[in-house]
Amino acid sequence: MGMPYFINVILPIPLEKEFTYSISPTEAELLKPGMRVAVPFGKSKIYTAIVVKVHQTAPTVYEAKEIDQILDQDPLVTPTQLRFWEWLAQYYMCTVGEVFRAAVPSALLLESETLILRNEKAIIDETDLKDDEFLVFEALQHQSILRVREISDILEKKNVIPILNSLLEKNIIFIKEEVYEQYKPKLVRYVQLGKDYSTEESLEALLLSLSRAPKQRDVVLSLFQLQAVTKKPVKISDLATSANSSNSIIKTLIDKGILEEQFIRTDRVVFEGGHDHEALKSLNEYQQSAFDAISKSFALGKVTLLHGVTSSGKTEVYVKLIQEVIKNGKQALYLLPEIALTTQLISRLQAYFGEKVAVYHSKYNVQERVEVWNNVLKKETTAQIVIGARSAIFLPFQDLGLIIVDEEHESSFKQYDPAPRYHARDAAVVLGNFHGSNVLLGSATPSVETFYNVKISKYGYARIQRRYGDVLMPEMELVNIREQTRKKRMKGHFSERLLEEITETLENGEQVILFQNRRGYAPILECTTCGHTPQCPNCDVSLTYHQLRKQLRCHYCSYHIALQTSCQACGSTTLDTKGFGTEQVEQELQALFPTAKVGRMDLDTTRGKYGYEKIISAFEQQEIDILVGTQMLTKGLDFRNVNLVGIMNADTLLNFPDYRAHERSFQLLTQVAGRAGRTQKRGKVIIQSYDPDHRILQQVTTHDYVEMFNEQLYEREQFKYPPGNRIIRITFKHKDYNKLNEAAEWFAKSLRIGFGKMVLGPEYPPVARIRNQYLKNVLLKIGNDHSLVHTKNSIKRIEKSFNAISFYRGVRVIYNVDHI
């Protein structure tokens, strides 16, 4: 007998190590890295695992189990992807298993459930059974198969394994492991004429025989005509429409053998447009010089920043670059921060590139994402250009030529939960490096880190300083609402100046966008008698009032209660709201402008798969006059008829406890302002603020990005924040307040031994309890002269000692590298 064979696999669970399983020589010939196998793990679980290596070295610590089955004929994950996963796990301090779970669509991960079946042949003496055993036995009389969790519910116990083991010993039940594939290809039914009717004579005889069944005869004639055109089988739905017939008549013909049925696999998301693609727009001189600068920078192998003011036509430059990549037969990845943006962009790119465009984000269902995954893997032309949110970086690209990260400054590119807590922009730069592809970052308001990399010549740079068509930048006006409130000139949350401009814009037949970065009706409901505010029982936040549903809702854990008619503390009915959200702005507008059509775009109105699409297309087609929204509105959307943008309260952005608050405020306000006046006419922006003399607001009105950058850089250098330093935030999580405090203190002390003053905390975050778990943060600043790898290794060593203390064992430690 030859040497035994083994495979190392990654399991989709948060464990550091790869696991080894034994395989037969035949399986060793079939298996390649990147293929999926079903493997047993623990006592009764079966997981999908990815093969990393086939070898002949037996594990020394444990005996290798055999695999359950091979699930693929070809690798599902490429070698480059596996390298990329390892980098992500190492850099963002998580496990490869967590990256695997996040990267692969859940339909490609097998699910395992233990099924309990009754043994029909067993002779049972019911007096022999204990109470719990009898309950399980009785339940199996009514239902032939039960899952373990269902038995837990019946017995109201968490651990039912001992009871099941006892029933197994008594031979009363069987246990069966059910493994099933979640992904099912979409099969469309097609029909064609049977082989016996391929000649004209046989067809004529058939039509004669059907003279008494005119409807069946019509179906055969229609099919003959359709097949004569396409020379292919015909969809049953098309045939039924063409012959004006029903499916039951077609089924009768199939049963008689006159028609042959076929099932053909088709993608769920198919480009519906025509195939006469629009010609690419020619670039103007500013776009062309930016395009040339980008090409030069790419030739030097540099990541490049395209810094173009809002509405300067950056998308046209992207399209030109994509066209070049496609000519060379390579793939392109276009990353966007917000799903709302993909809606507008898809139609633009499909007009140029037709069915070469695929879309990948969380609003698509699991089956549709699997199809995009398979098309990218097989280098199908239907997925040569992928538009997607941050998760699209995980797709199995074979020959990636270009990555575009649009609106690269956006914090939506950062994944917060669960692990890996990666930043898609930074990960895209590394992915581009692995593939040897060009990477372009685009923004009107680049992040401080990216612009710093340009300043030190690490990144290339291209600039477009003029808007497309030489349209002027919008006129900015600051309104002091402190003065307006004092003089009692405010109508609700609107200043006189903003109302004047809205009225004028609507009279001119133009549209208005109003920005308020808080959803719901009001963030606080307060009793004016005793001052009580309803709080979430699971989190340290007040409940937000949503008027439409008459609900008080927690935006952290979704806990909700019906609106109270009286104060829960003192019984008084004098309840009043504090602050305001998009819902309240919408309601005030309806009262102030009864004839105007008002729309709202926030998380509450865009929950469905086509939620964004409906609102955006209604606004584009001018079915909505005034659109109120949260920051979803700010991100690169292109509306031709918007002439006025109103910012309801700029101060909520500025006064936020975060070192990036001023940078974010500048970016957000500039981006919102950029939605105004994107065609011939100069747009107008009204910013309402209690502090109109604030530095950032002044810089926004003068469009002075460089001054903002220099100020922020100077401040951050003083306080040792990025880009001059790296930051790792370590969060501790536990339901016991005292245990959490002790654990965080112990960890911070250990860190201080090695890193001294660069350790800040432990400190409670602004919301210190979420879903009944208390949180505490420690911030570690690492200078650019220190090795990041050594620092992480030191932290991991401390974590090992921490986990060895049994008292701290339940405390979760979460790492957020490059915390933003």
Backbone hydrogen bonds, N-H to C=O, Kabsch-Sander energy under -0.5 kcal/mol:
donor,donor_aa,acceptor,acceptor_aa,energy
5,Y,23,I,-0.9
6,F,55,H,-3.3
7,I,21,Y,-2.6
8,N,53,K,-2.5
9,V,19,F,-2.7
10,I,50,I,-2.2
11,L,9,V,-0.5
13,I,11,L,-1.9
15,L,13,I,-2.8
19,F,9,V,-2.0
21,Y,7,I,-2.4
22,S,65,K,-2.9
23,I,5,Y,-2.3
28,A,24,S,-2.3
29,E,25,P,-1.5
30,L,26,T,-1.4
31,L,27,E,-2.8
34,G,51,V,-3.1
35,M,32,K,-1.8
37,V,49,A,-2.4
38,A,69,Q,-2.9
39,V,37,V,-0.5
39,V,47,Y,-2.7
41,F,45,K,-2.7
45,K,41,F,-1.1
47,Y,39,V,-2.7
49,A,37,V,-3.0
50,I,10,I,-2.0
51,V,35,M,-2.8
52,V,8,N,-3.3
53,K,8,N,-1.3
55,H,6,F,-2.9
58,A,56,Q,-0.7
65,K,20,T,-0.5
67,I,22,S,-1.2
68,D,38,A,-2.9
69,Q,38,A,-1.4
71,L,36,R,-2.4
72,D,36,R,-0.9
76,L,34,G,-2.6
77,V,34,G,-1.3
82,L,78,T,-2.0
83,R,79,P,-2.0
84,F,80,T,-2.5
85,W,81,Q,-3.1
86,E,82,L,-2.0
87,W,83,R,-2.2
88,L,84,F,-2.6
89,A,85,W,-2.6
90,Q,86,E,-2.4
91,Y,87,W,-3.2
92,Y,88,L,-2.8
93,M,90,Q,-0.6
94,C,89,A,-2.1
97,G,15,L,-0.5
99,V,95,T,-1.6
100,F,96,V,-2.8
101,R,97,G,-2.2
102,A,98,E,-1.9
103,A,99,V,-2.6
104,V,100,F,-2.1
108,L,105,P,-2.5
109,L,106,S,-1.4
110,L,108,L,-0.6
111,E,180,Y,-1.1
113,E,178,E,-1.6
115,L,113,E,-0.6
115,L,176,K,-3.3
116,I,146,L,-3.5
117,L,115,L,-0.5
117,L,174,F,-2.2
118,R,144,S,-0.9
119,N,172,I,-2.8
120,E,118,R,-0.9
122,A,119,N,-1.1
124,I,122,A,-0.7
126,E,124,I,-0.8
128,D,125,D,-2.1
129,L,126,E,-1.5
134,F,130,K,-2.7
135,L,131,D,-2.0
136,V,132,D,-1.8
137,F,133,E,-2.6
138,E,134,F,-3.0
139,A,135,L,-2.2
140,L,136,V,-2.0
141,Q,137,F,-0.8
141,Q,138,E,-0.9
142,H,138,E,-1.0
143,Q,139,A,-1.8
146,L,116,I,-2.2
148,V,114,T,-1.2
151,I,147,R,-1.9
152,S,148,V,-2.2
153,D,149,R,-1.8
154,I,150,E,-2.2
155,L,151,I,-2.6
156,E,152,S,-1.1
157,K,152,S,-1.5
160,V,158,K,-0.9
164,L,160,V,-2.3
165,N,161,I,-2.8
166,S,162,P,-2.2
167,L,163,I,-2.1
168,L,164,L,-2.2
169,E,165,N,-2.4
170,K,166,S,-1.8
171,N,168,L,-1.5
172,I,167,L,-2.5
173,I,167,L,-0.8
174,F,117,L,-2.8
176,K,115,L,-2.8
178,E,113,E,-2.4
178,E,176,K,-0.7
179,V,177,E,-0.6
180,Y,111,E,-1.1
182,Q,107,A,-0.8
183,Y,107,A,-1.2
187,L,185,P,-0.7
188,V,186,K,-0.5
188,V,264,I,-2.6
190,Y,262,Q,-3.5
191,V,234,V,-2.9
192,Q,260,E,-1.9
194,G,258,I,-3.0
197,Y,194,G,-2.0
198,S,195,K,-1.2
203,L,199,T,-1.8
204,E,200,E,-2.6
205,A,201,E,-2.6
206,L,202,S,-1.9
207,L,203,L,-2.6
208,L,204,E,-2.1
209,S,205,A,-2.2
210,L,206,L,-1.3
211,S,208,L,-1.8
213,A,210,L,-1.7
216,Q,213,A,-0.5
217,R,213,A,-2.2
218,D,214,P,-2.3
219,V,215,K,-1.7
220,V,216,Q,-2.2
221,L,217,R,-2.4
222,S,218,D,-2.8
223,L,219,V,-2.5
224,F,220,V,-2.2
225,Q,221,L,-2.3
226,L,222,S,-2.7
227,Q,223,L,-2.8
228,A,224,F,-1.6
229,V,225,Q,-1.1
230,T,226,L,-2.4
231,K,227,Q,-2.4
234,V,191,V,-2.9
236,I,189,R,-2.2
239,L,235,K,-2.3
240,A,236,I,-2.6
241,T,237,S,-1.8
242,S,238,D,-2.7
243,A,239,L,-2.7
244,N,241,T,-0.7
245,S,240,A,-2.5
249,I,246,S,-0.5
250,I,246,S,-1.4
251,K,247,N,-2.5
252,T,248,S,-2.0
253,L,249,I,-1.9
254,I,250,I,-1.9
255,D,251,K,-2.8
256,K,252,T,-1.8
257,G,254,I,-1.2
258,I,253,L,-1.7
259,L,253,L,-1.5
260,E,192,Q,-3.3
262,Q,190,Y,-3.0
264,I,188,V,-2.4
264,I,262,Q,-0.5
266,T,186,K,-2.5
270,V,268,R,-0.7
277,H,275,H,-1.5
278,E,351,A,-3.0
288,Q,284,N,-3.0
289,S,285,E,-2.2
290,A,286,Y,-1.8
291,F,287,Q,-2.8
292,D,288,Q,-2.5
293,A,289,S,-2.1
294,I,290,A,-2.5
295,S,291,F,-2.5
296,K,292,D,-2.3
297,S,293,A,-2.2
298,F,294,I,-2.7
299,A,295,S,-1.9
300,L,296,K,-1.1
301,G,298,F,-1.9
302,K,297,S,-2.1
304,T,439,V,-2.3
305,L,460,G,-2.2
306,L,304,T,-0.5
306,L,441,L,-3.5
307,H,305,L,-0.8
307,H,462,A,-3.2
308,G,306,L,-0.9
308,G,443,S,-1.0
309,V,464,I,-2.1
312,S,309,V,-1.3
317,V,313,G,-1.0
318,Y,314,K,-2.3
319,V,315,T,-2.7
320,K,316,E,-2.0
321,L,317,V,-2.1
322,I,318,Y,-2.8
323,Q,319,V,-2.5
324,E,320,K,-1.6
325,V,321,L,-1.8
326,I,322,I,-2.5
327,K,323,Q,-2.0
328,N,324,E,-1.1
329,G,326,I,-2.2
330,K,325,V,-2.1
331,Q,399,D,-3.1
332,A,384,Q,-2.7
333,L,402,L,-2.6
334,Y,386,V,-3.2
335,L,333,L,-0.6
335,L,404,I,-3.3
336,L,388,G,-2.5
341,L,338,E,-1.1
342,T,338,E,-0.9
343,T,339,I,-1.1
344,Q,340,A,-0.8
345,L,341,L,-2.0
346,I,342,T,-3.0
347,S,343,T,-0.9
348,R,344,Q,-1.2
349,L,345,L,-3.0
350,Q,346,I,-3.0
351,A,347,S,-1.5
352,Y,348,R,-1.0
353,F,349,L,-3.6
354,G,350,Q,-2.0
356,K,353,F,-1.6
357,V,354,G,-1.3
358,A,385,I,-3.0
360,Y,387,I,-2.3
364,Y,361,H,-1.7
369,R,365,N,-1.9
370,V,366,V,-2.1
371,E,367,Q,-1.7
372,V,368,E,-1.7
373,W,369,R,-2.4
374,N,370,V,-2.8
375,N,371,E,-2.4
376,V,372,V,-2.5
377,L,373,W,-2.4
378,K,374,N,-2.2
379,K,376,V,-1.0
380,E,375,N,-2.8
383,A,380,E,-1.6
384,Q,356,K,-0.9
384,Q,381,T,-1.3
385,I,356,K,-2.6
386,V,332,A,-2.7
387,I,358,A,-2.9
387,I,385,I,-0.5
388,G,334,Y,-2.2
389,A,360,Y,-1.2
392,A,389,A,-2.2
393,I,390,R,-1.6
394,F,391,S,-1.8
395,L,392,A,-1.4
397,F,395,L,-2.1
401,G,331,Q,-3.3
402,L,331,Q,-1.2
403,I,438,N,-2.5
404,I,333,L,-3.0
405,V,403,I,-0.5
405,V,440,L,-3.0
406,D,335,L,-2.4
406,D,404,I,-0.7
407,E,442,G,-0.8
408,E,405,V,-0.6
408,E,442,G,-2.1
410,E,407,E,-2.2
413,F,410,E,-1.2
414,K,411,S,-1.9
415,Q,422,Y,-3.0
416,Y,414,K,-0.5
422,Y,420,P,-1.7
424,A,413,F,-2.7
424,A,422,Y,-0.6
427,A,423,H,-2.8
428,A,424,A,-2.2
429,V,425,R,-1.5
430,V,426,D,-1.5
431,L,427,A,-2.8
432,G,428,A,-2.6
433,N,429,V,-1.5
434,F,430,V,-2.3
435,H,431,L,-2.1
436,G,432,G,-1.0
437,S,432,G,-2.6
438,N,401,G,-2.1
440,L,403,I,-3.0
441,L,304,T,-3.3
442,G,405,V,-2.7
443,S,306,L,-2.2
451,F,447,S,-2.4
452,Y,448,V,-2.1
453,N,449,E,-2.0
454,V,450,T,-1.5
455,K,451,F,-2.3
456,I,452,Y,-2.0
457,S,454,V,-1.8
458,K,453,N,-2.3
459,Y,453,N,-1.7
460,G,303,V,-3.0
462,A,305,L,-2.5
464,I,307,H,-2.1
467,R,471,V,-0.6
468,Y,311,S,-2.9
470,D,467,R,-1.7
471,V,468,Y,-0.9
475,E,683,G,-2.7
477,E,685,V,-2.3
479,V,687,I,-3.0
481,I,479,V,-1.1
481,I,689,S,-2.0
482,R,689,S,-0.6
484,Q,480,N,-1.7
485,T,481,I,-2.0
486,R,482,R,-2.2
487,K,483,E,-2.3
488,K,485,T,-1.4
489,R,484,Q,-3.3
490,M,484,Q,-0.5
491,K,494,F,-2.8
492,G,490,M,-0.7
494,F,491,K,-2.0
499,L,495,S,-2.2
500,E,496,E,-2.6
501,E,497,R,-2.1
502,I,498,L,-2.5
503,T,499,L,-2.5
504,E,500,E,-2.4
505,T,501,E,-2.7
506,L,502,I,-2.6
507,E,503,T,-2.3
508,N,504,E,-1.6
509,G,506,L,-1.6
510,E,505,T,-2.4
511,Q,641,N,-2.6
512,V,625,D,-2.5
513,I,644,L,-2.3
514,L,627,L,-2.7
515,F,646,G,-2.9
516,Q,514,L,-0.5
516,Q,629,G,-2.3
518,R,516,Q,-1.7
521,Y,545,Y,-2.9
522,A,545,Y,-1.6
524,I,578,K,-1.4
526,E,576,D,-3.9
527,C,532,H,-2.2
528,T,526,E,-0.6
528,T,574,T,-2.8
531,G,527,C,-2.0
536,C,541,V,-2.6
540,D,769,R,-2.5
541,V,539,C,-1.4
543,L,534,P,-2.3
544,T,553,R,-3.2
545,Y,522,A,-3.0
546,H,544,T,-0.5
546,H,551,Q,-3.1
547,Q,545,Y,-0.6
550,K,547,Q,-0.8
551,Q,546,H,-2.4
552,L,561,I,-2.9
553,R,544,T,-3.3
554,C,559,Y,-2.8
555,H,553,R,-0.5
558,S,554,C,-1.3
561,I,552,L,-2.1
563,L,550,K,-2.2
567,C,572,S,-3.5
571,G,567,C,-1.6
575,L,573,T,-1.9
576,D,526,E,-3.3
578,K,524,I,-2.6
581,G,521,Y,-2.2
582,T,518,R,-2.3
583,E,520,G,-2.1
584,Q,520,G,-0.7
584,Q,581,G,-0.6
585,V,581,G,-1.8
586,E,582,T,-2.6
587,Q,583,E,-1.9
588,E,584,Q,-2.5
589,L,585,V,-2.4
590,Q,586,E,-1.9
591,A,587,Q,-1.5
592,L,588,E,-2.4
593,F,589,L,-3.5
596,A,593,F,-1.3
598,V,596,A,-0.6
599,G,626,I,-2.9
601,M,628,V,-2.7
605,T,602,D,-0.9
606,T,602,D,-1.0
611,G,608,G,-1.2
614,K,610,Y,-2.5
615,I,611,G,-1.6
616,I,612,Y,-3.0
617,S,613,E,-2.9
618,A,614,K,-2.0
619,F,615,I,-2.2
620,E,616,I,-2.6
621,Q,617,S,-2.3
622,Q,619,F,-1.4
623,E,618,A,-3.0
624,I,618,A,-0.8
625,D,597,K,-2.2
626,I,597,K,-2.2
627,L,512,V,-2.6
628,V,599,G,-2.8
628,V,626,I,-0.6
629,G,514,L,-2.2
630,T,601,M,-1.6
633,L,630,T,-2.2
634,T,631,Q,-1.3
635,K,632,M,-0.7
636,G,634,T,-1.6
639,F,637,L,-0.6
640,R,638,D,-0.5
642,V,639,F,-0.7
643,N,511,Q,-2.1
643,N,641,N,-0.5
644,L,511,Q,-1.3
645,V,684,K,-2.2
646,G,513,I,-2.8
647,I,686,I,-2.9
648,M,515,F,-2.2
648,M,646,G,-0.7
650,A,688,Q,-2.4
652,T,649,N,-0.6
653,L,650,A,-1.0
654,L,650,A,-1.2
655,N,651,D,-2.3
656,F,654,L,-1.3
658,D,656,F,-2.4
661,A,658,D,-1.9
664,R,660,R,-3.2
665,S,661,A,-2.4
666,F,662,H,-2.4
667,Q,663,E,-2.5
668,L,664,R,-3.2
669,L,665,S,-2.8
670,T,666,F,-2.3
671,Q,667,Q,-2.6
672,V,668,L,-2.6
673,A,669,L,-2.5
674,G,670,T,-1.7
675,R,672,V,-1.9
676,A,673,A,-1.9
677,G,642,V,-2.5
684,K,643,N,-2.5
685,V,475,E,-2.9
686,I,645,V,-2.5
687,I,477,E,-3.0
687,I,685,V,-0.5
688,Q,647,I,-2.4
688,Q,686,I,-0.6
689,S,479,V,-2.5
694,H,691,D,-1.8
698,Q,694,H,-2.1
699,Q,695,R,-2.4
700,V,696,I,-2.3
701,T,697,L,-2.1
702,T,698,Q,-1.4
703,H,700,V,-1.1
704,D,699,Q,-2.4
705,Y,703,H,-1.3
708,M,704,D,-1.5
709,F,705,Y,-2.8
710,N,706,V,-2.7
711,E,707,E,-2.3
712,Q,708,M,-2.6
713,L,709,F,-2.8
714,Y,710,N,-2.3
715,E,711,E,-2.3
716,R,712,Q,-2.5
717,E,713,L,-2.2
718,Q,714,Y,-1.8
719,F,715,E,-1.8
720,K,716,R,-0.6
720,K,717,E,-0.6
721,Y,716,R,-2.4
724,G,721,Y,-1.0
725,N,721,Y,-0.5
726,R,782,I,-3.6
728,I,780,L,-2.4
729,R,816,N,-2.6
730,I,728,I,-0.5
730,I,778,V,-3.1
731,T,729,R,-0.6
731,T,814,I,-2.9
732,F,776,K,-2.9
733,K,812,R,-1.8
734,H,774,Y,-1.7
737,Y,735,K,-0.7
740,L,736,D,-2.3
741,N,737,Y,-2.0
742,E,738,N,-2.3
743,A,739,K,-2.7
744,A,740,L,-2.7
745,E,741,N,-2.1
746,W,742,E,-2.5
747,F,743,A,-2.3
748,A,744,A,-2.5
749,K,745,E,-2.3
750,S,746,W,-2.1
751,L,747,F,-2.2
752,R,748,A,-2.2
753,I,749,K,-1.3
754,G,750,S,-0.8
754,G,751,L,-0.6
755,F,751,L,-2.9
756,G,752,R,-2.0
758,M,755,F,-1.9
759,V,756,G,-1.5
760,L,758,M,-0.6
760,L,779,L,-3.3
763,E,777,N,-2.5
768,A,766,P,-0.7
770,I,773,Q,-2.3
772,N,538,N,-3.6
773,Q,770,I,-1.6
774,Y,734,H,-2.7
775,L,768,A,-2.6
776,K,732,F,-1.6
777,N,763,E,-3.3
778,V,730,I,-2.4
779,L,760,L,-2.8
780,L,728,I,-2.6
781,K,758,M,-2.6
781,K,779,L,-0.5
782,I,726,R,-3.1
783,G,781,K,-0.5
784,N,724,G,-1.2
786,H,783,G,-2.0
791,T,787,S,-1.9
792,K,788,L,-2.4
793,N,789,V,-2.3
794,S,790,H,-2.2
795,I,791,T,-2.3
796,K,792,K,-2.6
797,R,793,N,-2.1
798,I,794,S,-2.1
799,E,795,I,-2.5
800,K,796,K,-2.0
801,S,797,R,-1.9
802,F,798,I,-2.5
803,N,799,E,-2.8
804,A,800,K,-1.1
805,I,801,S,-0.6
805,I,802,F,-1.2
806,S,804,A,-0.8
808,Y,805,I,-1.3
809,R,806,S,-1.1
811,V,808,Y,-2.0
812,R,733,K,-2.5
814,I,731,T,-2.9
814,I,812,R,-0.5
816,N,729,R,-2.3
818,D,727,I,-1.9
819,H,727,I,-1.1
819,H,816,N,-0.7
